[in-house]
Amino acid sequence: MQPTPLKNEFYEWRQETLILNILGTPSAKQDKILKPKGTQLKVSIKKAPEDGKATDYMVKFLADEFGVSKSDIKVVYGETSINKQFCIKSPKKLPSVIQIEEQ
């Protein structure tokens, strides 16, 4: 399944919720938010891809990076794929590649 096209290529704001398309890289040397690649934001994580554990680990990592609890992040699709889409409710912090939408 390919990521849903979003307003700002790899992300979109829907009121207070951030919709984010991610290209995941499991089994990486470090956990890190990288640069966008086309319609996805590259995110590397150290966890190996087994039984959805890498996605759970990514949710925890993103929760820390965006300053929210794990329960504020929903996996829209891609539980067992490197192509993922997340909804992040009211993020408190943003990486520099994501801008706050003007109201």
C-alpha positions in Angstrom: 0.0 0.0 0.0 1.3 3.4 -0.9 1.1 6.5 1.4 -2.0 8.7 1.0 -1.1 12.0 -0.7 -1.0 14.8 1.8 -1.1 18.5 1.6 2.6 19.1 2.4 3.9 16.0 0.6 4.7 13.8 3.7 2.5 15.5 6.3 -0.8 17.3 6.8 -2.5 19.0 9.7 -6.2 18.2 10.4 -7.0 20.7 13.2 -4.7 19.7 16.1 -3.8 16.3 14.6 -0.7 15.7 12.5 -1.0 13.1 9.7 2.5 11.8 8.9 3.6 9.4 6.1 6.8 7.5 7.1 9.4 5.4 5.4 10.8 3.3 8.2 14.2 1.8 8.4 14.4 -0.9 11.1 17.6 -2.4 12.5 19.4 0.9 12.1 22.4 2.0 14.1 20.4 4.7 15.9 16.9 6.1 16.3 16.6 9.2 14.2 14.2 11.3 12.2 15.9 11.9 8.8 15.0 14.0 5.7 11.9 13.6 3.7 12.1 11.3 0.7 9.3 12.1 -1.8 6.0 11.7 0.0 7.5 10.1 3.1 9.6 11.2 6.1 12.5 8.8 6.7 12.7 7.5 10.2 15.3 5.0 11.4 15.0 2.9 14.5 17.3 0.3 16.2 14.6 -2.3 16.7 14.5 -5.3 14.3 11.3 -5.9 12.3 9.6 -8.9 14.0 6.0 -9.4 14.8 5.1 -5.7 14.7 7.6 -4.9 17.5 9.4 -2.4 15.3 6.2 -0.4 14.8 5.5 -0.4 18.5 9.1 0.7 19.1 8.7 3.5 16.5 5.5 4.7 18.2 7.4 5.0 21.5 10.3 6.8 19.7 7.9 9.2 17.9 6.0 9.9 21.2 9.3 11.1 22.7 10.2 13.1 19.7 6.8 14.8 19.4 6.3 15.3 23.1 3.1 13.2 23.4 2.1 9.9 25.1 2.0 6.7 23.1 -1.7 6.7 23.3 -1.7 10.0 21.3 -0.3 8.2 18.3 -2.4 6.0 16.1 -1.1 3.7 13.3 -3.4 4.3 10.3 -1.7 1.7 8.2 1.6 -0.1 7.8 1.8 -2.1 11.1 4.1 -4.7 9.4 5.4 -2.6 6.5 8.2 0.0 6.1 5.5 2.3 4.6 3.4 3.7 7.4 1.0 6.5 8.2 0.5 7.9 11.7 -1.9 10.3 13.3 -0.3 12.3 16.1 -2.7 14.1 18.4 -1.6 17.6 19.5 2.2 17.2 19.2 4.1 19.4 21.7 7.4 19.3 19.7 8.1 19.2 16.0 11.2 18.3 14.0 12.4 21.1 11.8 11.1 19.5 8.6 7.5 20.0 9.8 5.9 23.4 10.1 3.0 24.5 12.3 0.0 25.3 10.0 -1.2 28.9 10.2 -4.8 29.1 11.4 
